[in-house]
Amino acid sequence: MTSEGDVWTVGRLLSWTTDYLQKHGSASPRLDAEVLLAHVLDCKRIELYTSYDAAAAEDVRARYRELIKRRAAGTPVAYLVGHREFYSLDFEVTPDVLIPRPETEHLVVEALDCAKQLAAHRDGHPLRIVDVGTGSGCVAVALARHFPAASIVAVDISSAALDVARRNVQRHGLADRIELVEGDLLDQIAPPVDMILSNPPYVTESEYAALDPTVREHEPRLALVADQQGWGVIDRLLDQARTRLADQGYLLLEVSPMLAEQAADRIGNAWEIRKITKDLAGLPRVLTLQRTGV
């Protein structure tokens, strides 16, 4: 990324890096190049184009070069820059938590819809909502920001993940509305709860072995892998949620399309499937369940 006698402008850096990352397997080389350069320059991506012909200083090129090497080796961009947008909010992310994904925004949308339905029958009492496996806290924060009439408990088994979630909760000014709890699923949660939502581990062992290396080698395995069938954690959560949900309470789960298709035969008579939401690719992604009382 240096050439004696030539000037490395912002535009030239982006062009060279885009080609380099494309050759090294990046699925979005131009976007990666822009995000990383904007991070080094501490500016917005759009501002790169207003300084397209500006020369990049040597210290900028050195820091950018190091990030590009790590990206080419497979490190996700979100971990390199330390944050990711989710539901139009910015979140800190580290290798201790999953990188928030667009698919999970459907979980928030469905949770907001269910919360409005429940609130209509709660006579003004705040809803008690539990986010299981909160990770970065992105779901809990997004829900709290868009539904003030709720008290949210965010649970994770990883203390390191909870540290990240805590910083995100504080960053968005929600420390008085979101309680962080370290625990295994709902072990530390007493009834009654109006709504439980989760993006639980559901990747099978065989699926994990076939995952893209940028996921398999960098994101926390604990937050991804369930068992050979993918149902191990979900089965436990279904059992625990049944004894903690209030009457007509909801359980919302983000799952793989394969598990969504198996749900009707798997969950039994204790739950009614109220809705299966598809993601942007048209694949079934979020299960909305209600306890039947059986």
N, C-alpha and C positions, 0 to 999 in steps of 0.2 A: 504493500500500500504506500510505498514511497517511490519517487522517480526523480533522480537528480536533474535539476534544471527545469522541472515542470512544477506548476502550481496545482496543489490539490484543493480544488474548490469544493464547496458543499455538493454541488451537482455531480462533480466527477467522483467524489467519494460514494455517493448513492448509487451511481451507475456501476462502478467497479464492484461494490459490495453486493449489489443485487445479483450480478452474474456469479460472483463467488459463492453466495449462499445457495443459489439455484443449483450449482454444480455439486454442492454438498447436501442436497436433499431437502432443503427447506420447502414447505408447501406454500409459503407466502413470503418469498425472498424480498420483494420490494417493501412490503409492510414491515418486515423484521428490520430491514436496513433503516427505514425511516424512524421507527420507534426507538431503536438503539441510538441513532445519531441525535435525535431530539433529546433523549435522556442525557447524553454526554454534554450537549450544548445548553441543557436546562431551558428548553423552549418547547412550544407546541409544534406538532408535526407540520401544520400549515405554514408556520414561520420558516421552515426550511426553504420554502419556495420563494419567499421574499428575500432570502439571502443566498440564492442558488449560485451566484457567481462570486460569493465571498470566499476568500481563502480561509482554510481551516488551519489553525495553529498546530504546531507540533505536539503540544501536550494533549490537544483534542484528538489528534490522529492516534496518538499512543493509547489513550484510554478506549477509543473506539475500536482500535485494532484488537485489543484484549477481549472486549465483549464479542466481537465478530468471531474470534477464534473459539470462544466458549459456545457461541450459538452454533457454529459449524460442527462442533463436537457433540451437539445434542441438547445442551442446556436450554430449557424453555425461556422465551423472551421475558415472560412475567417474572421469573425468578431473577433474571439478570437486572431488570429495572426495579424490582421490588414492589410492584403494584399491578392491579388489573381492574378494569371497569366491569361492574356488574349492576344491572338494573339502573343504569345511568348514575351510579355512585362509584367512587374510587375506593379500592381496598388494598391495604398492604397484604402481600403474600410472601411467604418464605417456603423453603422445601419441607417445612413441618406441616403444611396444609395443601390440600388440593387447589389447583388453579380454578377459580370460578369459570363456569362454562355457560354459554347461551341456553343450553337445554334446561339448566336448572332455573332459569327465569320463569319457565312455565310453572314450576312448583310454587313460586311466589305469587304468580297471577291467580292460580287456583286457590291458594291459601287466602288471598285477599277476598275472593268471591265467597268462600265458605265463611270467613270471619264476618262479612256483612250479613249473611243469612243468620248466623248465630246471634249476632248483636241485636237483631230485630226481635229476638225472643228472650233477651236477657235483662230487660227492664233497666237498661242503662248501666248495669254492672259491668266492669271491665272484664274482658275475656282473659283467660289464662291459657297461654299457648306455649308449647314446648318444641324447641328445635333440637332434634337428636342428631349428634354427629356434626356439630356446628362448624368445625374447621375454622376458616377465616372469620366466621360470623356473618358472612355476606347475606344469607337468607334471613337471619334474625334481624339484622340491621335494616334491610330493605323492607321487611314486613313492619317493623316498628315505625319507620319513617312514613310509611303510607297508610298505617292504621293506628292512630294514636290511642284508640280505646282498647288497648291490649297491654297486658303484662306478660313479658316473654322470658322464658327460662331457656338458656342455650347450654346444651350439654355436650361434652366430649370426653372421651377416655384418655386423650392425650393432653398432658399439662402444657406441653410445648405449643400445641395448637391453640389451647385456651389463652396462652400469652398473646398470640397473634390476634385472636378474637377480641381480647380485652382492649388492645390498642385500637382496633377498628371501632369498637363500641364507643370508646372515649373520643376518638377522632370525629365521630358523627354526633357527639353530644347526647348519647343515649344511655349513659351509665345508670340513670335513675329508672330506666324502663326495662333494661335487659339484665337479668341475673345470670352469671356464668357459674356453671356447676361441673365439677370433675366427677365423672362416673361412667359406668358401663350401661349404655342404653338408658332405661328408665329406673334403674336400681335406686337412685337417690330422689326419685320424684314421687310425691304422695298425691293421691287423688283428692278432689276431682280436677280434671283438666278438660278444657273445652275443645282444644285441637292439638294434635301432635303431627308434626311434619318432619320428614327426614329424606336426605339423600344418602342412604346407607351403603355400605360395601355390598356390591352385588356381582362383581366380576368373578367368573369361575376360574379355577386354576388353569385350565386349558386356554381360556380367553386371555388370561394375564400373560401367559408365555408368548402369545401372538401379538400383544400390544406393541404399538410404536415405541421404539427405544426411548424417545423423548419423554414418554409417560412412564414406562416400566422402570427406567433407570434413574428417574429424578423425582417423581411424585411419591408420596408416602403409601407404601403397600398396605398398611393397616386400614387406610381409608378406601381402598379399592376392592380388595379380595375378600370373598365370603368363603366359599367351599367349592366342592366339585360341581354342585348344581346351581349355586348362586343364591340359594334360599336360606342359608344358615342363619345369618344375622336377621333377615326379614322375619323368619319364623319366630325367633325370640321376641322381636319387637311386636309382632302381632299378638303374641300371648300376653306380654306385659301391658300393652296398650288397652287390651280388652278390660282389664281390671282397674284402669286409671281414668278412662274417659268418662265424662259426664254423659247423661242421657242425651242422645242425638249428637254426640260429639263426633268430630271427624278425625280420620287418620289419612294423611296424604304422604305418598311414597313416590320418589323418583326411582324408576327401575329401568332395566334394559328392555328393549322391545320383545325379546324372547320370553322374559319373565312376565311381562304384561299380558302376553298371549296365553300364558299358563295360569294366570291368576284365578280365573273362574273355577278351575278344577282344584286349585291348591289351597285357597284360604278358608274353605269350609263355610258352615252355616252361621258362624259368629259374626260374619261381616257381610254387608251388602255393598256391592260395587256400584257407586252412584255415578261415576264418570271415569272414562279413560281418555286422557288428553294426549293428543299427538304433538310431536315437536315440529320444527320448521321443515324437517325432511319428510314429514308425513308418517313418522313411526310412532307407535304407542309409547308414551314416556312417563306419564304421571297417573297413578292410581288414586282416586278419591273414594275412600271407604267410610262407611258409617256402621257403628256397632249395632247389632240387631237385638241384643239382649239374650240371645240363646246361650 
